[in-house]
Amino acid sequence: MAAITRRALLSMLGLATVATAAGTTLAQAVSPARERGLLRLRGVVRYAANGPLPVGVLTIRLEEQGVMDKAARQIASARVRSDGRRRTVPFEMNVPRAALARAADPGFTVRLERNGRLTAINTSKQRYRGGRTATLTIEPILY
């Protein structure tokens, strides 16, 4: 059996990348995020009020928040929908390791919007504490 090139395998699988070694026909599969220097961050957004998170679109941003008098620079983001049935909503995002390493004080901004109207937001700074998981809390906006 002829050795399968990385490009051929990528075109066949579409999702996994292959670390090729000399003389090896199939090498171990490596996640695409890891190969591109990305950290796969998973977490949940929790609703501080009683009851489920309202219906809407959650925007979760990991930002450089530690530079005074400068707008927060986005490192990574994710958007997920809340169906209005759960108190927590899971999310995933790919975070560039290099950008995260350069950030002095990374933290999260979370917004829940429905029909263009802000429904809930995080009201306190939620720092990124390292690792691959995060639990974030948002509070309802009272108009």
Number of C-alpha atoms within 10 A of each C-alpha: 4 7 11 15 14 16 12 10 15 14 11 10 10 11 13 18 21 19 14 16 10 7 9 13 12 15 15 11 12 13 13 14 16 14 13 11 13 18 18 17 16 15 16 16 21 18 22 17 13 7 12 17 26 20 17 21 19 23 17 22 19 23 23 24 20 15 13 7 6 9 11 16 15 16 20 18 18 14 16 15 17 22 13 14 12 14 17 20 20 14 21 18 19 18 19 17 15 12 15 20 10 10 16 11 15 25 20 22 23 22 20 27 18 15 9 9 9 16 22 24 20 20 14 11 12 17 17 19 11 10 10 14 15 19 14 22 19 21 19 18 12 7 5
